[in-house]
Amino acid sequence: MAMAYALLIIKGRKTFQDVPDRLKEQVRDILNDLECGWLAEE
């Protein structure tokens, strides 16, 4: 599920604020791994 949110954020369909709190850390890690960590800024 975290990967799905990360991909939606990269595509511009969701923002990091849309991610449920329980998944934010995982999504942030994925975005950092994909060199898109700036998208995880709140």
C-alpha positions as CSV (number, residue, x, y, z in Angstrom):
1,M,0.0,0.0,0.0
2,A,2.9,2.4,0.8
3,M,4.3,1.9,-2.7
4,A,0.9,2.7,-4.3
5,Y,0.8,6.0,-2.3
6,A,4.3,6.8,-3.3
7,L,3.6,6.3,-7.0
8,L,0.4,8.4,-6.7
9,I,2.4,11.2,-5.1
10,I,5.0,11.0,-7.9
11,K,2.3,11.1,-10.5
12,G,0.7,14.1,-8.8
13,R,-2.6,12.5,-8.0
14,K,-2.0,12.6,-4.2
15,T,0.0,14.6,-1.8
16,F,2.0,13.4,1.2
17,Q,-0.7,15.0,3.4
18,D,-3.2,12.5,1.9
19,V,-1.2,9.5,3.2
20,P,-2.6,7.9,6.4
21,D,-0.3,8.6,9.4
22,R,0.4,4.9,9.9
23,L,2.0,4.7,6.3
24,K,3.8,8.1,6.2
25,E,7.2,6.7,7.4
26,Q,7.2,3.9,4.8
27,V,6.1,6.3,2.0
28,R,8.8,8.7,3.0
29,D,11.4,5.9,2.8
30,I,10.2,4.8,-0.6
31,L,10.2,8.4,-2.0
32,N,13.8,8.9,-0.6
33,D,14.9,5.6,-2.3
34,L,13.4,6.8,-5.6
35,E,15.2,10.2,-5.2
36,C,11.9,12.0,-4.8
37,G,12.3,12.8,-1.1
38,W,11.3,16.4,-1.6
39,L,7.7,15.2,-2.3
40,A,7.5,14.0,1.3
41,E,7.9,17.4,2.8
42,E,4.9,18.4,4.9
